[in-house]
């Protein structure tokens, strides 16, 4: 970009042209007062300045001059530099090589502030941007995720349709489940537990449960086994701190349990489950389940859980992938127990096997730890007397 015309006079230090190189733009100043008696030199493709020019100044410190007046022999007064940042909405000002460099590093040039002339983005700007991002990683679990905007489709063009509004519980659950699924790196460990003896023990308590007017399902026994396993593996009874650098280990055991209601899934919390008997747990589960289906749960009934159990035992299935109920770090899914042939003592015998699906936050829990947790839980369900040891 030539700054003077043929016949102009310039003073020492006044810019006479601007060289465009790969790293940005730099004005070239005159080394001494001179009259432009010949056409201005053509900028060479290399970054070296012409013989009459001094070394180019650092781009952020340059002060380009205003256009010279043809009839005035005096030096032209300098003009204040333009702002470094490009105007809002304008495309990033960068050379093709810098754009390619940014793509290779995964840097968004829109977020990079250029330090070159007129806000031009230099290679060093991209390097500094990436370096700052690496030095300041995201330390908290992402929040506020949103699905891409859905495309509106007129389904009536294919046949008759009806519209049904989602319930308030469904809408709240959808947002929470999506946030947890996107923000937590999920892994699900599948296993089985032999509950043949446990089921026989549960059936033997049926008359006592009826006398207490309690319906004794398998869930209270699973909760007791889970509590004993959580005590052996405290990382599962924890939450990741907001700074992402600490694990908050909880010294209480509040177990959430999924309840299927006409309005959608809700998760009441059974507090201090470790301090309650099998019958007390069974009675409280029934009472909270009734209130959940009757829309009579209060906010405290849904808060403070440390671990959640989602049981499909009354419906069926062999396995599934439950979503971690954040800010918890793990959830246990239980399906319907089935009789299966198991090889024991040199022969095949029928055993009642309970499918277990353990989903966990891989930021907190490793696969080996999850496998040990699941194996310990299966042992306790196989012989609940171990929980007393």
Helices and strands as residue ranges (DSSP letters): E 9-10, E 15-21, E 24-29, E 34-35, G 59-61, H 96-105, G 109-111, G 117-119, H 123-135, G 155-157, H 168-183, E 186-194, H 196-204, H 206-211, H 219-232, G 234-237, E 238-240, E 247-249, E 255-261, E 264-270, G 273-275, H 278-293, G 299-302, E 307-311, E 330-334, E 338-344, E 347-361, H 367-382, G 384-388
